[in-house]
Amino acid sequence: MKIKTEKEFRAYQAEMESIITKGTSLGDMELLSEEDKTKYIVLSQAISEWEAAYHPLPGRVSTLITDAIRAKMEANNLKQKETAKCLGISESRVSDILNGRRSLNLNIVKVKSFYTLNASNG
């Protein structure tokens, strides 16, 4: 389940809040139905991804971003070493970014960088 718009994000938050309220009224989230528990997990994962991408906390890297970088690397048959060279950063920094240990900065995220990735293999 992926959130595509801010409106959808707000709707998912409201739905999750409803499940939390229901669990609270039952006295424990464990008393929710299996369907509600599953829905809660799915909603919380989708909300977490959206927040990481569009409302990030300092030091947190969205898997939406790292997945996009990995997809671009795979599409262009690039290794981390080649990606690092294209982006003008070290291999260890690419590894840290892809593994969520380091956040991106504007110099790395520039559209020009993605064009560089395309051009380097074609």
Steps between C-alpha positions, in 0.01 A plus 500: 500500500659826386374848575492722194359833622486716810122449506547123502762539775251689717230237435739219600591690816130536588440131436796406716379732777163327484665161550703637792183640659330164455792316661508748786129455565552122510774550758790368289603503135543122524121470541439636149382262231769346278365711213546821702848395611604429143349828379683688777835350395443575131388857573789568736754378242346713224482805726858448615623486139307813406630688802858391432472625141299820551536588870838350588652501844867598509724206414222280364515381140188385320506162335303664218810702422751220546282264295492759220879532510540121494256475207693766307827320571354168386340650188836647401700196616703713741694376801538707817852604392370639168203666672732664753717636219195637311369670813840627613489320835685209659397137461449477876260794488297331223488187714391700806224672301372176347495334841322791672794594721552839339259756365515669163584863440395729219827455312436127470130526422539750214329403177836548329632204702233273362574615145866427572405147604312457173778644286778299661367172367358597172 
